[in-house]
């Protein structure tokens, strides 16, 4: 299987930059599988996990949405955050989930308040799911 270069960048760091066989990411319309020589593409990503296949093995990370650009030379993902399972503070993620659920229960009727609470809840659940699969 042919490899391609994958780069994942967040505001804090270059999270990942290596040759990979395949990736699976969550687009806004569903999962996308990317292999070498994929058709060029730019699309938004949803909150979810990224699965990275290297040397026949998959590893995964939590990402908080963003964009993916698939080009001829490399694939680039730009996200607000990306974390390996071992980097996730599970207690902190569970506390963020609890706070988001509380905000949803007590949110004003403002759409902005509800949307922020829903996004926070989805991010917390994603981090918990990725971390739980690791341990």
Protein Blocks (a to p, Z undefined) as FASTA:
>chain_A
ZZdddddddfkbcfbacddfbdcdddfkbccdddehiacdddddddddddddeehiacdd
ddeehiddddfkbccdddfbdcdfklpcfklmmmmmmmmmmmmmmgcfbfklmmmmmmmm
mmmmmmmmmmmmmZZ
